[in-house]
Every structure is written in structure tokens, then in C-alpha cells.
């Protein structure tokens, strides 16, 4: 059975109320974004003062359009919105996005309540008000007024902050994290986080779900949606501090609620709470392309002892274990290492480590049943060529795909300068997670461990 929001994200007919010839107006940007999306749909600008906009015939009002409408974008002054929504109900519009601001986020609760009463029992689903809309990269539809095109991928993002949602697009592109869909929920008059988690849990183009929230209206419904979802759900919950909670109230008019209560609820439901947006993308990159950990045992490979120690500390601080190597694995690695060092975990390959040492050591840890995840690290110490580190990781990723017993996550971390940057892009563009910080690497591995635990519980139920 298809989710009711399928038509919302894949409409065959769209109207833009408040479409304008003035390039400074949001209604102009919203219409233009749909046009340049090259998305196959019937498109109807609505403006009582224009005959055509951007070469498309214009209608005076929604009810003048003869065809049925799957989606209506509303970008008019807040006081006019109730009248537009009455027309939408009369027209039996299936879905609407109220881009317009000036509602509960600035204290105008009565106006928002009026819109809620108009759409009640209509069967129409409504996003907003006070929202940027959404971008559906999987199907090529830009139903928003903001500029920016996300790289296509398998992460779907839900943001209560429009500006932060826009920033996520550019951060995702910069980090080579592909996005399936990104949506701003605004004031959540109707469509809320739980509705979207339910939809993305069934969406074939979504593998990981990420949320930025400030408050939820129905905590039980939110928890149940995460619990019922068979995909990793990453949550950034703002308003941890008392000052942050005050900022939340002034930003969206929402009450942040108890931070400890949110943390406990998210954890209990099977979600993963992230500290900030960067951590969300770090974990999403790992979860979107790596197998989950089946346990919490990490093998670390490095050409710099100091970085190995930092990674060990970061892993242990996040509930992961860096165990001693088995005697079988020790013997394999001992044949690879120079005589001056002995096998350990972290495995120190020494500063001049090249392709062969990285490749064979990673292979040995992939074959070790007592290791659940591998971190391959490199310090640009001036002895080895970083290209060999990169090549070894890429080869081991290919190797892993050929063997069922090798289904373990491989994460990379690096410390170096410009010579490393091009190689980092090579790895990221190939879908290999690599991070410039031991802490970020460990947190991402921790996310894979939590996902492994969730999958295990799911299999036992």
C-alpha cells in the first residue's frame, strides 16, 4: 500500500499561488525552481494581476483551473492565506505547501488556528506554514523557493529550520553526501516529523533519515514512527541548554521540552541522537554506504602511533572496544611489518607504510572474526605517498564486496595537508567515509555499532 504522501512528493499537477514576474518575490523563485527542475508535470501560475508568467498562462484563482491539482504552493501575505486555503478545499486539492510566514512563529496563533480549522476533515495534507518547501533530488523536482541543488543520493533530511535546511544542501554537496529528499517542516500545522519518517521508511530512494528538530507536538507519535522505521534515523535535537531552549521559543514559537527526556525517548525508539549537523552527515555517510557493525570491536591501522592512540581513546570513550589481536591475525601481520615493530591493536605500520602494508593488514582484519569494524588511518609524515593509502582502501572495499564473511565497515581518517585533499575527494566520491578527526571517525563507527544493535533487536522481534 502506497503512503498517502507519495502524491505530495511526486505530483502530476502543481499550482503556484502568488507566482510573480518580480524576481525579488518568493512566488517568482518558487515557480522558476519548478520550471528549471525539468520535472514532468502540469504547471499553473496563479496571480489575479497577470496574464502569463515566465511564458506560462496565468490563472486568477485556484478555482479557475479546470484540471485536478496534486500540489499547491502558497506564497502570499499571511492574512490572505485563509481565503486561498478555502479555495483549495473547494477545489479538492490533494496537498498544499504554505510557504508564507507570519503565523505562530511570530505569535499569530489565531491565524494559524483559522487555517487549521479550514483544512480539517478536507483530506488535504498541508506542509507549513513558514516553510521552504522541499527538494526531491531522486525525481528531479524542486518544490521550494530557495536556491541550491543537492547531489542525488540516499539520505532524506527533515528540518524544522528553513535556513539550516538550506545550509544542509551545501554541506551535503561539500561532503559528497547524496540526498534523496530534503524538506522544511516549518510550523507543522499538519504534516510533521512522524508523517515524514513514516513516508521515508517506505521510500525506495531513502536509506538513511536525518532530522533537525526543535520540538515535536506529539512525542508518542514521534517515538512510534522511529520505532516502526526499518532504517537508521539520525536526530539533531536543538535546545539542550536553558539558553538554547529560550532561543527555540523565539525562533519557531515551540517549547523545547526536557533534553534528557528527548535523549531517552530517541534512544528507546532506536534512533541515534547526533550532537550537531556535521555529526549527522558524518554518520549518514557511514550508514549510507557501509555495513553495520555486528559487535563493538574495532581494529585500527595507522602509520603514526600518536594517531592510533587518539583513535583508541576516542573509540573507548564512545563505548567501542579496541581488543588485542588474535594469535592468528598477529602471525599474519607480523609477516608484513618491519622487524623493529610487533603486531598490536592499533597496528602501527610505521611512517613509510605503502600500499602493500595497508592492503594486507586491512585484509587480515577483515578475515578476523574477532574484529567488527576497521579504521584505516594515515598521517602525512613525509615518508609515504598518501595515494597508496587511498588505493589500498579502495581495493579492500572491492574485496569486501566479494566475501560474505568480510562484511565489516571500513572507515578512513587522515592528518595532512593539501596533497591529501584530492585523495580525500577520491574516497568520498567513491562512497568511502573518511574524516579529518579521530573523534569524528569514532563517532561514525559508534553510529554503525548502534545500527547493528538496532538490526539485531529487529531480527529478534
Secondary structure, DSSP 4 states (H G I P E B T S, - for coil): ---TTHHHHS-SEEEEET--S-TTSHHHHHHHHHHHHT--SEEEEE-TT-SEETTEEEESSGGG--S--SEEEE-S-HHHHHHHHHHHHHHT-SEEEE----SGGGT-HHHHHHHHHHHTTS--EEEESS--EEEETTTTEEEESS---PPEEEEEEEES-HHHHHHHHHHHHHTT--EEEEEE-TT-SSS-HHHHHHHHHH-TT-SEEEEEES--S-HHHHHHHHHH-SSEEEEEE---SHHHHHHHHHHHS-----HHHHHHHHHHHT-EEESSHHHHHHHHHHHHHSPPPSSSBEEEEES-HHHHHHHHHHHHHTT-B-PPPPHHHHHHHHTTS-TT----SSEE--TT--HHHHHHHHHHHHH-TT--EEEEEEE--SSS-HHHHHHHHHHHHHHHHH-GGG--EEEEEEE--HHHHHHHHHHHHTT--EES-HHHHHHHHHHHHHHHHHHHHHHH-
